[in-house]
Amino acid sequence: MTSTAQAPQPGAGTAHPEHLGHVIFIAAAAAMGGFLFGYDSSVINGAVEAIRDRYDVGPAALAQVIAIALIGCAIGAATAGRIADRIGRIRCMQIASALFTISAVGSALPFALWDLAFWRIVGGFAIGMASVIGPAYIAEVAPPAYRGRLGSFQQAAIVVGIAISQLVNWGLLNAAGGNQRGQLMGLEAWQVMLGVMVIPAVLYGMLSFAIPESPRFLLSVGKRERAKEILAEVEGKGVDLDARVDEIEHAMHREHKSTFKDLLGGRLFFLPIVWVGIGLSVFQQFVGINVAFYYSSTLWQSVGVDPTQSFFYSFTTSIINIVGTVIAMIFVDRVGRKPLALIGSAGMVVGLALEAWAFSYDLVDGKLPATQGWVALIAAHVFVLFFALSWGVVVWVFLGEMFPNRIRAAALGVAASAQWIANWAITASFPSLASWNLSATYIIYTVFAALSIPFVLKFVKETKGKALEEMG
């Protein structure tokens, strides 16, 4: 499944729909998949210690339960395009909503550790689907004049989902008296945290019934008149609808369906530009960003912060993540992608190095010394801020722009797969690494942040202001 990428007809690029609020609602509804992505990625943060205690598992087994959802994500993301091309974008969203709802109920009521792991895979599959369908649907439905701004809804929804999940976890922990295994509504608090995911999952499904199918999909199945109705709805009645339909159909017939074979070349197996995309994806994850969202409450508790405060710090970190994302959205087209990435890398090196320094001190009465504790807390927020205002957004912009048209879809798929694998590697390894040496773990992340600077300088080309046809 690919989005419409052809140049618009005269007037289409500046067309303004009569009901812009309705178009915004459509994009926001589709971006609920991103909200689920962010919520699920972070909600497990509130259950890690309770799962460890209830099932009496070591760090390696615990890490696999936490990280296994990413396997489902990878499968869901890899198959979503084919499913959506066969049954439609809206139906795909509804399937994702149903699977996520079932997963939330199953995760809240597990009878064994393997059972919990299974439901996390199901939920991962759902958010993997939603993470691909949302941006593609928005690109296909959004009026050309608003496509960039409406497309940013997906990333905004992800960071808001992370923040809301942390806030809900904090509220539920307080209601349970600060105990993750405390009783709430007949369940342990951590079970309620996972079960609350039913609410956004059901809302996502309900919203999918309130938005139209993509004109591009409708044309692919011969529903030309319905496609014209939706184009009039989202682009305005002043647009020449017959010409727009012809334009979309022409682009669909002309498109080259890139395959994995198109990416191969030379002694390095993949084409050099594909390796650059893989490198961007790997560096984005190997700085350890998801440790801040999967394990932050566990991390703070391990250095003596009480559970309620640790949950609050996780929430403030997610607010910083939102602030950084907004900064990136403002400056990515003004400053450029490459300078923003370099600024972010430098800031991350400082934040991660300070965390490594703080965690190198021995605990006193189960806590870090006061100075080191404050340095660790501030440095963690600095790290997240610089990641969010740079690599959190810039990598996705680069991956959408940097590949030549003939290989874009396949190359983006390989780079995204590399990102899921790298995410899994960091998520699965952190508990074992942290129990070995927390300071050394952060030194490793610091080294990757530092190595990202020469990588960007030498291999990554600026894409700001260039047409997609110029890439390659």
Salt bridges, closest charged atoms under 4 A:
GLU49 OE2 - ARG52 NH2 3.14
ASP53 OD2 - ARG181 NH1 2.82
ASP85 OD1 - ARG89 NH1 3.04
GLU140 OE2 - ARG89 NH2 2.97
GLU140 OE2 - ARG216 NE 3.93
GLU188 OE1 - ARG54 NH1 3.89
GLU188 OE2 - ARG181 NH2 2.83
GLU225 OE2 - LYS228 NZ 3.75
GLU229 OE1 - ARG226 NH1 3.01
GLU233 OE2 - HIS22 NE2 2.54
GLU235 OE2 - ARG244 NH2 2.64
ASP242 OD1 - LYS228 NZ 2.79
ASP246 OD1 - ARG224 NH2 2.92
GLU247 OE1 - ARG244 NH1 2.56
GLU249 OE1 - ARG224 NH1 2.84
GLU255 OE2 - ARG216 NH2 2.51
ASP262 OD2 - HIS256 NE2 3.07
ASP333 OD1 - ARG337 NH1 2.92
GLU401 OE2 - ARG337 NH2 2.69
